[in-house]
């Protein structure tokens, strides 16, 4: 069996990751009222929380750009392709696990758009985890001649 991962699928994943980076501030502000909660922290902790939020946003955007700009390099079965695709896969698998394990304990606002948005975002996160896990496996199979 030969596994083929089309570029259009990678590009779709890349666009989706850039979308998550761009929508992230809206979700923090409108859905979770995050800034109100952050203001309750000590000043240093406020900056740490904001910094981690920017890290998440930056990683999502960067992973999307890498995927859109060099999809062939992400599936060329080299050590670097294995490393990058494995990193991105672990990132998104971890995100999906976190969503399942922890987020159901919390209520999101009851507006229909937020409920639909949460389903959409969870589907995106699962898509990203699937794409990059398959890509990492594909690279490993080719590199190690499995």
C-alpha positions in Angstrom: 0.0 0.0 0.0 1.3 3.4 -1.0 0.4 6.4 1.1 0.0 9.6 -0.9 -0.7 12.9 0.8 -1.8 15.5 -1.7 -0.5 19.0 -1.6 -4.1 20.4 -1.5 -4.7 18.7 1.8 -1.5 20.2 3.2 -2.4 23.6 1.9 -5.9 23.3 3.4 -4.3 22.5 6.7 -1.9 25.4 6.4 -4.8 27.8 5.7 -6.7 26.4 8.6 -3.8 27.0 10.9 -3.4 30.6 9.8 -7.1 31.0 10.3 -6.8 29.7 13.9 -4.0 32.2 14.5 -6.1 35.1 13.2 -9.3 34.2 15.0 -7.5 33.5 18.3 -7.7 37.1 19.6 -11.4 37.2 18.8 -12.1 34.0 20.7 -10.1 35.1 23.7 -11.9 38.4 23.8 -15.4 37.7 22.8 -16.0 34.1 23.7 -13.9 33.7 26.9 -13.6 37.3 28.1 -10.0 36.4 28.7 -8.6 39.9 29.2 -11.0 40.5 32.1 -9.6 37.4 33.8 -6.0 38.2 33.0 -6.4 41.7 34.6 -7.1 39.9 37.9 -3.5 38.5 37.9 -0.4 40.1 39.2 1.4 42.2 36.6 4.1 39.7 35.9 1.6 36.9 35.6 -0.4 39.0 33.2 2.6 39.4 31.0 3.3 35.6 31.2 -0.3 34.8 30.2 -0.2 37.2 27.3 3.2 35.9 26.2 2.0 32.3 26.1 -1.1 33.4 24.2 1.2 35.1 21.6 3.3 31.9 21.5 0.3 29.8 20.6 -0.9 32.3 18.0 2.6 32.5 16.5 3.1 28.8 16.3 -0.3 28.3 14.6 0.6 31.0 12.1 4.1 29.7 11.5 3.0 26.1 11.1 0.5 27.3 8.5 3.0 29.4 6.6 5.6 26.5 6.6 2.9 24.2 5.2 1.7 26.5 2.5 5.1 27.6 1.4 7.0 24.3 1.3 4.5 21.4 1.2 6.9 19.2 -0.8 9.7 19.6 1.7 7.3 18.5 4.5 6.8 15.2 2.7 10.3 14.5 1.3 11.0 11.8 3.8 14.2 13.4 5.2 15.2 13.7 8.8 14.1 17.3 8.9 10.7 16.5 7.4 10.3 13.8 10.1 11.3 16.3 12.8 9.1 19.1 11.7 6.0 17.0 10.9 6.4 15.1 14.1 6.6 18.4 16.1 3.5 19.7 14.4 1.7 16.4 14.9 2.5 16.3 18.6 1.4 19.9 19.0 -2.0 19.3 17.5 -2.5 15.8 19.1 -1.8 17.4 22.4 -4.3 20.2 21.6 -7.0 17.7 20.8 -6.3 15.7 24.0 -6.4 18.9 26.0 -9.7 19.8 24.4 -11.2 16.4 25.2 -9.8 16.1 28.7 -10.2 19.5 30.1 -12.3 21.9 28.1 -15.7 20.1 28.5 -15.5 21.0 32.2 -16.0 24.6 31.3 -19.0 26.4 29.9 -18.6 28.5 26.8 -21.2 31.2 26.2 -24.5 29.7 25.1 -24.8 31.7 21.9 -25.4 29.5 18.9 -22.5 31.0 17.0 -20.1 30.1 19.8 -21.4 26.6 20.1 -21.1 26.0 16.4 -17.7 27.7 16.4 -16.5 25.3 19.1 -17.5 22.3 17.0 -15.8 23.8 13.9 -12.6 24.6 15.8 -12.5 21.1 17.3 -12.9 19.6 13.8 -10.1 21.8 12.6 -7.8 20.7 15.4 -8.6 17.1 14.7 -7.9 17.6 11.0 -4.5 19.2 11.8 -3.7 16.3 14.2 -4.6 13.8 11.5 -2.8 15.5 8.6 0.5 15.9 10.4 0.4 12.5 12.1 -0.1 10.8 8.7 2.6 13.0 7.3 5.0 12.1 10.1 4.2 8.4 9.6 4.7 8.8 5.8 8.1 10.4 6.3 9.2 7.7 8.8 8.1 4.9 6.4 10.1 6.4 3.6 13.1 7.3 5.6 13.4 4.0 7.4 12.3 2.0 4.4 9.5 0.3 6.4 
